[in-house]
Amino acid sequence: MMWFELSNDLKMSLRSFRRAPGTSALIVLTLAFAIGAATIGFAFADLALLRGLPVDDASKVVSVFASDPHGSNPRARVSGPDFLDYAARSTMLEKLAVMRDGRAPLIRNGQSQTLMVTFATAELFASMGQPALLGRTFMSGDDRPGAPPVVVLSHRYWQAEFDRRDDVIGRALQIGRDHYTVVGVLSPDIEFGNLAEIDVWLPLRIDPDGPRDARNLRLLARLRDGVTFDQAAAEMASIGVALANEHPRTNGGWTMRLVPVNDLLGGDGFWVVIALFLLSIGLLMAIATANVSNLVMVRTIGRARELAVRTALGARKSR
């Protein structure tokens, strides 16, 4: 009997949809929009509030920024020669690494495909505490001149282009004019934010004689054991002052500042923004359900005669 009634209810619903397709479509679209917005919002809140960044012991990972003399850009990137000086002079930071984004052509079977590439120094994945899913990540020496060219694939690119094959390790890929050997595939955990768009990772070789005012590198590092954030920040500030005195033309007036990697998702008032964002999503859901409730109520009022006939024919109140 239950299945018989359920079958009749389903048929009745389909007939109702056909009689009022516009109202039915409006209800579906309203709920779909609200649920989609809520899903995106709470997924972002889950990353920002609950899970945090997929970095091992994120409380010890910091990003190093340069601040221009006018203070208009407090999160400027660093140059290659400056990075080498930071790595050589810092005693409170370890596993300093830089990276920059770019594009490069992949040549396969005579066809060219543009790849989203991130060039990184050897210590990057060690600073983030991210092991490889297959093979290995960069190791010391991969970013030195004359080292064999190697490439690490993102999990998304490996899944899409190599069908999750384990034998991808050791393959040769022609990227630009050079041939690279695949040494590893990254864990999907690292693919968040802008990093989710990267196809492959290539070693970044720093030219110590390059221009100091070419600030195009993002710098990450880890605090050494027993070192506090304030101690490391004070040391980097003093190194920045020393470099400004040694290279006044390119570094004069520039200062250095540290930002915990967990704060990179936002800035001042970040938690207030998140709270307002979640509140707006709640209001959106309330408005959507109220609108849908009104539409359903109007349709129910329009069925008053039909419901009276059903009751007269013996339908139960629950039906």
N, C-alpha and C positions, 0 to 999 in steps of 0.2 A: 504493500500500500504506500509506503514511504517513497519508493522509487517511482511508482505511478504518479504520485502527486508532484514529485520533483521534475519528472518528465513534462507534465502539464504546465508547471510553472515556467520551465525553460521555453516551451513553445509560446506561452503567453508573453514572455519577455521579448522574444524575437518578433512577434507580431506587433508589440508595442513600439519596438525600435523602428519597424517598417512604417508604422502609421505616423511617427514623429521623428524622422531621421535628423532633422536639424537640432532639436532639443537633445536627442541622445548623443549626437556628435559633440555638442557644446559641453555636456556633462563629462564625457570622456576626455576631451581636450583640457578642460579646466582641472580635472583631477591629475591628468598626466603632467601638466605644466607644474602644478604645485608639488607633486611627488618628486618630479625630476629636480626641481630647485632645492627641495629639502634634502634629497640624496647627495647632491653636489655640496651643499653647505655643511651637512653633518660629516661628510667624508673629509672635508678640509679641516673641520673642527677636531675630528678624531686624530688627524695627523699633527695638528698644532698643539692640542691640549693633552691628548692621552698617550699617543705612541711616540711623538717627537721625531726628530730626524733619525734615519737609519744609520747612525754613526756609533761605533763602539765607544762607550764611556764618553758621551758627548760633552759632559761637563768639563773635560780637559782639552777639548778641541776649540781653537780660536781662529778667527780670521784677522789678518793684519791688513790695515788700510793706511793709505797716505791721505793727508788732509792738505789742501792747497793753501797758499798764504792768505787768501781772502776768506777762507772758511766756507766758501760756497759749495764745495764738494767734499764733505767729511769722509766719504767712502770711495775715494779714488783708488785705482789699482796701482801696482808697483811695477817698476822696470826690472829687466833682467840683471843688470849690474848691481842695483840696489839689493835685489833678492840674494845675490851671492854674498854681499857684505853682511846682510842680516844673518844668513846661515853661518857665516864664519865667526861673527862676533857675539851672537847670542849664546848665553850659558843657561838660560832658563826655559828655552824652547827647544824642542827636538822634532825630528821628522818634518822639517820645513819643506814645503812643496808649493809649486805654482802651476797654473794651468791657464790655457786660453782656448777659445773656441775658433773654429774655422770650417772651411769646406775643402774637399779634395775629390778629384775624379777617380773612381774605381774602374779599371779596365778589365772586363770579363768577356771572353769569347768575341773580342773585337768590338764590344759595345761599351760605351762610357756611361757611368752612373754617378751622380753627385752624392757624396756622403757628407753627413754631419759629423765632424771630427773634433775631438778635444785633444790638444797636445798637453801632456803633463810630464813633470819630472818624476823620477823613480820613486820618491817617497810619498807620493800622493795617497795611494791606497793604504799604505801603512799608517799615515796620519789619520785616515778615516776609519781604520780598523776593519776594512772590508776585504775578506778573502775572495778568491775566485771560485766560481761554481765548477768550472773545468780548468785544468791546467794551472796556470799561475798568473799573477798580475806582474807589474813591472818590478824588477829587482835592481839593486845597486849596480850601476854600470850601464844599464840600458840607455841612459840619457847622455852618455859620454860620447865625444866625437870618435868615430871609427868603430863604434859598437855595432853588432849585427842588427839590422832593422827588424823590429818585432811589432806586433799589433795585438791589442786585446779587443775582443768583440763585446758589444753590449748584449745583454740577454735578449732584448727585443729583436735586434738585427740577426742574431744567431738563430732565433726561432723562426723568423720570417724568411731568411735567405738560405739557411742551411738545414732547415727542417729538424732542428734539435739533434743533429748528428754528432756523436761523440768523436768521430774521426776527423773533425774539423781542426783539431790541434795538430800543428805541423804543416798545415796547408800554406801555400804561398799565394799572396794577394798582391796584384799590381795596383798600387795607389800612387797616382801621378806617374813619375818616371821611375820610382823605386819599387822593388819587390820586397814585401814584408812577410815574415813568418808568423802565423797565428800561434800565440803561446797560451792564450787563455780566454775564457768567457766569464763575464762578470755575473754576480748574483743579481737577481731581479730586485732585491731590496734597495739597491742603490739608485734605481731608476725612479726618481721623484723630481717634481718640478721641471726645471730646464734640462736636468740630466736625463730625463726620459726621452728626449729628442735625439740623443747622441747615438750614432751608429757604431763608430769605432774609436779607440783611444790609441794615440801614437806618442812615442817618447818626445819630450821637448828638450832640445839641446840649447843651453843658454850661452850666448856669446858674451864673455866678460868685457869685451871692448865695445859692446853695443851702446846706443844712446841711452843716457840715464833719464831723459825726459820722455821716453817712449813707454808710458805707463799703461800697459795693456794686459797685465798678468794678475790673476787672483791668487792670493797667498793664504794657505792653510798651515797650521802647525799644532803641535800638542804641547801642553805644559809638562815639564819634567816632574817626576815624583817629588813631592814635598814642596813644590813651588805653587804659590797662590797666583790668582789672576792679577791682583794689584802689583805684585812683584814683577811679573813678566811685562805688564803694561809700562811700568816705570823704566825697566831696562830698555824696551823698544823705543820709548820716547827719548831716552838718552842717546841711543844709537842714531835716531833720526836727527838729533841736534848735531852730533858729531859729523854725520854725512853732510848736513847743511853747511857746516863750517869748512869741510874739505872740498865740497863742490858747490860753491855759492851760485854759480850760473844756472845750474839745473835743479839744485836742491835747496837753494836759499828760501827760507820761510816755510818750507814743507815740514810737517810734523807727522809722527806715526801714532796710530792708535789701534788698540785691540778690541775686538767685539766677539763675545762668546758665540759659537756657531748656532746655539739654540735661539739667539736673538736675530738671526739672519732672516727669519720668516717675517719679521716686522721691525718696528722701531718703537719710539716712545708712544705710550698709550696703546700698545698692540692688544693687550687683553681687553681694554675697553672696546676696541673695534670689533674683536671677536664676539664679545657679549652682545653688542648692538646688532651684529650680523645674525647671530642666532635668534635674537628677539624679532628681527624683521622676517626671518624665515617662519617663526611661529605665527606671526601676524598674517603672513601670506597663506599659510595652511588654514588658519581660522577663517579668512575671507573666502578662500576657495570652497571650504566645506559649507559655509553659510550660503553662498551662492547656489551650490548644488542642492542643498536642503530646500531652498526656496523653489528651485525648478521642480524638484520631486513633489513638493507640497502642492504646487499648482497643478501638476499632472494628476495627483491623487484626488484633488477637488473635482477635476474634470471627470473622474471615474465614479463620482458619487452615485449616479444612476445604476451603473454596472454593479457596484458593490451592494446596492439595495436589492437588486435582482438576485445576486448570489446568496444574500442572507435569506430572502424569501424562499429560495429553492433548498435551504437547509444547510448552507455552508456554516462551519463553526467560526466563532470569533477569531480564533488563532489563524484560520485560513485567510 
